[in-house]
Amino acid sequence: MRDPTGWMREEYDKLVEQNLNWRIRELQGPSAPTAKMDGKEVIMLCSNNYLNLSNHPKLKRAAVAAIRTHGVGSGSVRAIAGTMDLHLELERRLAKFKGAEASLTYSAGFTTNEGLIPQLVDQGDAIISDELNHGSIIDGVRLTKADRYVYKHTDVADLERVLVEVEKKNPKKVLIITDGVFSMDGDIAPLDGIVKAAKPYGAMIYVDDAHGEAVLGKGGRGIVSHFNLTHNDVHFEMGTFSKAFGVMGGHVSGSRDMVNYALNKSRSWLLSASHPPATAAACIAAIDVLETEERHVKTLWKNREYFVKGLQQMGFDTGRSQTPIVPAMCSESAKAVALSDGLFKQGILALPIVFPMVARDKARIRNMMNSGLTKAQLDTALAAYEKVGKKLTII
Ligand SMILES: Cc1ncc(COP(=O)(O)O)c(C=O)c1O
């Protein structure tokens, strides 16, 4: 007799056996530079809340005020009755912040990629991805009927090779798609080189700047600003409010034509409820903060430089990091797990990234820097790294 769902337990047991299952920790309070996790006070080195905006009084006040004036839910999808004045204001403010003609918000970064990418190319078209793109891009690409190609990570010469190969098939449309900042290594896509390579082929360019927003560019305006490009060069600047903006939600910026098309076609936009008013209001307040309080982004970079230097001076390999994502490379998975456990005992929360998220010999701890960390807290974290790193002979 078939057990209809028994296979799930078998699959789960296999994950446990290989030490590949997620053990969910409980955050008991806000996500902040110091936090309470599983009953322990920790210095947080693995939150995407880079600027600690999720705890900024302006964002909290805006969210509470929006609940008072607009309620807790939007009641509908955007296309029917769920577009509130707050949603439209957020899109106007975001477009201005990004220097784009128009912006469109989605419920999450994941649903932006999953909903929009499949609408941009179809059978007879070509889509060309960096080999290390984020899973939400990979899922979006899988939903297209276009021919798929991959180029070597951040390698513009290899992208050019692929473009030549693609052109031989005479596709109607070509879409090049890349992360802006790569989430496992913290390196930056060579967007200027990609734009240059794409121009002769009339290819569209889509960048997922989830980890570059409120981090790179003038005042945190993102990767397009970082490379002094425009939305005539980069046609889809996608991002998320869930990381440095400190709230939740995805978005895309570019031309008005792009936004008009995207909102009429993306199923994840048309068929999923809009943000609660508090979310939209907090995102608007995050833009206010970024436009008026430049210190957050500056401190983030200052902390990043201090922490990277500290790790490197004690002998850690920080991989390809160019941004506030700072890996501490450990090679074997077991070492990365042991380092993370040892750090936790010292009151530092920094999680291991192991196979299958990265190659078997590229296990690491992924640190995410935060503008809210003090020098004393960074020193505490570095001292813990030194102690545990030496004990495990990683350094
Ligand atoms: C590169 C990248 N794109 C998209 C996402 C998804 O964003 P969200 O959390 O808003 O769904 C993430 C989050 O992990 C990401 O790192």
The ligand as an SDF file (V2000), in Angstrom:
LIG
                    3D

 16 16  0  0  0  0  0  0  0  0999 V2000
   20.2530   38.4120   -5.5240 C   0  0  0  0  0  0  0  0  0  0  0  0
   18.8950   38.2450   -4.9050 C   0  0  0  0  0  0  0  0  0  0  0  0
   17.8120   38.4200   -5.6510 N   0  0  0  0  0  0  0  0  0  0  0  0
   16.5690   38.2940   -5.1280 C   0  0  0  0  0  0  0  0  0  0  0  0
   16.3790   37.9630   -3.8060 C   0  0  0  0  0  0  0  0  0  0  0  0
   15.0000   37.8150   -3.2750 C   0  0  0  0  0  0  0  0  0  0  0  0
   14.5850   38.9780   -2.6190 O   0  0  0  0  0  0  0  0  0  0  0  0
   13.3850   38.9420   -1.5810 P   0  0  0  0  0  0  0  0  0  0  0  0
   13.9260   38.5000   -0.2680 O   0  0  0  0  0  0  0  0  0  0  0  0
   12.8630   40.3460   -1.5570 O   0  0  0  0  0  0  0  0  0  0  0  0
   12.3750   37.9870   -2.1120 O   0  0  0  0  0  0  0  0  0  0  0  0
   17.4890   37.7700   -2.9910 C   0  0  0  0  0  0  0  0  0  0  0  0
   17.3200   37.3780   -1.5840 C   0  0  0  0  0  0  0  0  0  0  0  0
   17.9230   36.4570   -1.0840 O   0  0  0  0  0  0  0  0  0  0  0  0
   18.7880   37.9160   -3.5390 C   0  0  0  0  0  0  0  0  0  0  0  0
   19.8910   37.7370   -2.7960 O   0  0  0  0  0  0  0  0  0  0  0  0
  1  2  1  0
  2  3  1  0
  2 15  2  0
  3  4  2  0
  4  5  1  0
  5  6  1  0
  5 12  2  0
  6  7  1  0
  7  8  1  0
  8  9  2  0
  8 10  1  0
  8 11  1  0
 12 13  1  0
 12 15  1  0
 13 14  2  0
 15 16  1  0
M  END
$$$$
